[in-house]
Amino acid sequence: MPKLLTRLQRFRTGSPLSFRLLAWILLFSSVFTLIASAIQIYSDYSKDLSQIDSRMQAIESGYASSLASSLWALDQKLLQTQMEGILSLPDVVHLRLGIEPDSELVMGEIPRGADTQPHNFGLVHQGDGMLKLGELTVTADLDRVYQDMKVKVGIIMATQFLKTFFVSILIIWVFQHFGVLGTFRPNVINLPDYA
């Protein structure tokens, strides 16, 4: 580390224009990198949340009628099997089936302090009329989404920083190689003295 600092100090004193240019490139590139990374991370986070929403809608459309049929037929074994199938889906951690008038069936467990997203839908029997049999609450744990987001933040920030750093170094090297950042020496033209 001391060698790196010494080299950096030598580069700063030997090529002050190059050093300043590198500093400004790194500064602006870092700002744009942070903005681009934030947009990408937010986009991935929104996509994960919409996947959970889609899964909840799929559970409602795929299980509501069969759960209602099992409730209507009072088939507790089939009802339990169907609920176990829902509970085995990704991110689903807890189910609460409220059965009219005043009983319930609960499966799974909500982790303490977890950030969750519940989804409710009613179970109705359609015969001569519509009769509400109960309501199912499906709770998804967002812990996986947050863990994935942390990993993505680390990867995106590391790769973006390295890319920015190496591109900045390459720009400085190109400038120095072609003499753009070399020492400025004005051309002195000797004019003949006619006096």
Secondary structure in CASP SS format (residue, H / E / C, confidence):
PFRMAT SS
TARGET T0000
AUTHOR 0000-0000-0000
METHOD secondary structure of the structure
MODEL  1
M C 1.00
P H 1.00
K H 1.00
L H 1.00
L H 1.00
T H 1.00
R H 1.00
L H 1.00
Q H 1.00
R H 1.00
F H 1.00
R H 1.00
T H 1.00
G H 1.00
S C 1.00
P H 1.00
L H 1.00
S H 1.00
F H 1.00
R H 1.00
L H 1.00
L H 1.00
A H 1.00
W H 1.00
I H 1.00
L H 1.00
L H 1.00
F H 1.00
S H 1.00
S H 1.00
V H 1.00
F H 1.00
T H 1.00
L H 1.00
I H 1.00
A H 1.00
S H 1.00
A H 1.00
I H 1.00
Q H 1.00
I H 1.00
Y H 1.00
S H 1.00
D H 1.00
Y H 1.00
S H 1.00
K H 1.00
D H 1.00
L H 1.00
S H 1.00
Q H 1.00
I H 1.00
D H 1.00
S H 1.00
R H 1.00
M H 1.00
Q H 1.00
A H 1.00
I H 1.00
E H 1.00
S H 1.00
G H 1.00
Y H 1.00
A H 1.00
S H 1.00
S H 1.00
L H 1.00
A H 1.00
S H 1.00
S H 1.00
L H 1.00
W H 1.00
A C 1.00
L C 1.00
D C 1.00
Q H 1.00
K H 1.00
L H 1.00
L H 1.00
Q H 1.00
T H 1.00
Q H 1.00
M H 1.00
E H 1.00
G H 1.00
I H 1.00
L H 1.00
S C 1.00
L C 1.00
P C 1.00
D C 1.00
V E 1.00
V E 1.00
H E 1.00
L E 1.00
R E 1.00
L E 1.00
G E 1.00
I E 1.00
E C 1.00
P C 1.00
D C 1.00
S E 1.00
E E 1.00
L E 1.00
V E 1.00
M E 1.00
G E 1.00
E C 1.00
I C 1.00
P C 1.00
R C 1.00
G C 1.00
A C 1.00
D C 1.00
T E 1.00
Q E 1.00
P E 1.00
H E 1.00
N E 1.00
F E 1.00
G E 1.00
L E 1.00
V E 1.00
H E 1.00
Q E 1.00
G C 1.00
D C 1.00
G C 1.00
M E 1.00
L E 1.00
K E 1.00
L E 1.00
G E 1.00
E E 1.00
L E 1.00
T E 1.00
V E 1.00
T E 1.00
A E 1.00
D E 1.00
L C 1.00
D H 1.00
R H 1.00
V H 1.00
Y H 1.00
Q H 1.00
D H 1.00
M H 1.00
K H 1.00
V H 1.00
K H 1.00
V H 1.00
G H 1.00
I H 1.00
I H 1.00
M H 1.00
A H 1.00
T H 1.00
Q H 1.00
F H 1.00
L H 1.00
K H 1.00
T H 1.00
F H 1.00
F H 1.00
V H 1.00
S H 1.00
I H 1.00
L H 1.00
I H 1.00
I H 1.00
W H 1.00
V H 1.00
F H 1.00
Q H 1.00
H H 1.00
F C 1.00
G C 1.00
V C 1.00
L C 1.00
G C 1.00
T C 1.00
F C 1.00
R C 1.00
P C 1.00
N C 1.00
V C 1.00
I C 1.00
N C 1.00
L C 1.00
P C 1.00
D C 1.00
Y C 1.00
A C 1.00
END
